[in-house]
Amino acid sequence: MPSLEARLARNEVMFRAINERIRELAARFGQEPGDPLAFLCECSDETCVERVELTTEQYDDVRGIPARFVVRPGHEATPLVERVIYRSDAFVIVRKIGLAADVARELTS
């Protein structure tokens, strides 16, 4: 059975894959990079359906490092698997650590 850290990271990678598709479709249909777009919260709760509004430029910046994810405020996981690196009223950027970071990097390469 996968560890808690690995399971949480896999859940977040699943949401990231959906957001990548949202990003791709937005670009295909002419979304301007500075216009806000509703992405899914990339938290570890596999039942979460909340949205995070970011520009595609902001999302690309977060996504540029495989161990970083964007979540709704209050959706941060345990400090055993991630650290908050940026917080605003609209979203939080977290960075996976340890095994969770390894899993996130492995699944997004």
C-alpha positions, -999 to 999 in steps of 0.1 A, spaced: 0 0 0 14 34 -9 24 57 20 2 86 30 27 110 15 27 92 -19 -11 90 -19 -15 127 -12 10 136 -39 -8 114 -65 -41 131 -57 -25 165 -64 -9 153 -96 -43 141 -108 -57 176 -104 -27 190 -121 -33 169 -151 -69 182 -153 -56 218 -150 -31 211 -177 -60 202 -200 -79 233 -189 -48 254 -197 -44 237 -231 -81 243 -241 -80 279 -229 -50 285 -252 -66 267 -281 -97 289 -278 -78 322 -276 -76 328 -238 -52 358 -233 -23 350 -209 -33 379 -186 -70 369 -184 -81 350 -153 -91 314 -157 -107 290 -132 -84 261 -124 -92 232 -100 -78 233 -66 -48 210 -66 -52 199 -30 -47 164 -18 -85 159 -12 -96 137 -41 -132 149 -37 -124 186 -39 -141 205 -67 -133 241 -57 -118 265 -82 -87 287 -80 -87 317 -103 -53 325 -118 -41 340 -150 -24 314 -173 9 333 -167 5 327 -129 -4 291 -134 26 285 -157 48 300 -131 35 276 -104 37 247 -128 73 255 -138 85 235 -108 70 200 -106 68 200 -68 47 231 -66 9 231 -66 -19 258 -62 -46 253 -37 -75 272 -21 -67 289 12 -73 263 39 -66 233 16 -30 230 26 -20 194 35 0 184 66 34 200 70 49 165 67 43 166 29 43 203 19 53 238 28 35 270 20 56 292 -2 31 319 -11 -3 329 4 -29 353 -9 -66 357 -3 -74 339 -35 -49 310 -36 -19 294 -18 12 279 -35 26 249 -18 58 229 -24 59 192 -18 88 179 3 103 146 9 87 115 -6 57 136 -18 80 158 -38 97 127 -53 64 113 -63 52 146 -78 84 150 -98 83 113 -110 47 115 -121 51 148 -140 83 140 -159 
